[in-house]
Amino acid sequence: MYRWKRKWSEEQLSRAAGVSRSVICKLENGANVNPTAEVAFRLADALNVDVRELFYYKGGDQDHGG
């Protein structure tokens, strides 16, 4: 969604964030739902959004401790 708002291609985001295009493709297609913290922050910084907004937890009934 954020990439499309900027009218960026996967390649443009890849260059801006320093993240491979294949990682971006996998994240957008749901093939990778657990990016590393570094990847998450790089993408958020490149898109100028808060990482919590870019990657959010939808919730659920499981107890995750804490």
C-alpha positions in Angstrom: 0.0 0.0 0.0 2.7 2.5 0.9 4.8 1.6 -2.1 1.8 2.1 -4.4 1.0 5.5 -2.8 4.5 6.7 -3.7 4.1 5.1 -7.2 7.3 3.2 -6.6 8.2 0.0 -8.3 9.6 -2.9 -6.2 13.0 -2.0 -7.7 12.7 1.7 -6.5 11.8 0.6 -3.0 14.6 -2.0 -3.0 17.2 0.7 -3.9 15.8 3.2 -1.4 15.7 0.7 1.5 18.7 -1.3 0.7 16.6 -4.5 0.7 16.5 -7.0 -2.1 13.6 -6.9 -4.5 12.8 -10.6 -3.8 12.3 -9.8 -0.1 9.9 -7.0 -0.9 8.0 -9.3 -3.3 7.8 -12.1 -0.7 6.5 -9.6 2.0 3.9 -8.1 -0.3 2.7 -11.6 -1.3 2.6 -13.0 2.2 5.3 -15.5 1.5 7.4 -14.0 4.3 5.4 -12.7 7.3 8.4 -12.3 9.7 11.0 -10.0 8.3 14.1 -9.2 10.4 14.0 -6.1 12.5 16.6 -4.6 10.2 14.5 -5.2 7.1 11.4 -3.8 8.8 13.2 -0.6 9.9 14.9 -0.1 6.5 11.5 -0.4 4.7 9.8 1.9 7.2 12.5 4.5 6.9 12.5 4.4 3.1 8.7 4.8 3.0 8.8 7.4 5.8 6.3 5.6 8.0 6.4 4.2 11.5 7.5 0.5 11.5 4.5 -0.3 13.7 2.2 1.1 11.1 4.0 -0.8 8.3 4.1 -4.1 10.2 1.2 -4.6 12.6 0.0 -7.6 14.6 -3.6 -8.3 13.9 -4.3 -9.9 17.3 -5.6 -13.2 18.3 -6.5 -15.3 21.3 -3.0 -16.7 22.0 -1.1 -15.8 25.1 2.2 -14.4 24.0 3.5 -13.9 27.5 4.3 -10.6 29.2 
